[in-house]
Amino acid sequence: MEAILIISNLPDKKSAMALAEALTDQRLAACVNILGACTSVYRWQGTVESTEEIPVLIKTQRQHFERVEQLIKLMHPYELPEVIMVPISGGLPAYLQWISDETSLSD
């Protein structure tokens, strides 16, 4: 099992919660942290913009990345949603096992 962290941002808490519930219901994530609002400053189509967003941290297995990415793209209102995968190279073994257990699709 290769544990990963997927980082994304959504425009509001309601859409973040909907994504988190869909991911956990489908066992594509063991846990989704919905963080407090932050201000994102970025360049989009040649213009510097800023907006308030809700960061989400998704804990899952590498084998689920493509399905998680597809669900984010499906549920996300942005033309180009942030989807960043970070390998988890270490951690509390029992916690990493929990991620594996909760994202096993065979149950």
Secondary structure, DSSP 8 states (H G I E B T S, - for coil): --EEEEEEEESSHHHHHHHHHHHHHTTS-SEEEE---EEEEEEETTEEEEEEEEEEEEEEEGGGHHHHHHHHHHH--SSS---EEEE-----HHHHHHHHHHT-TT-
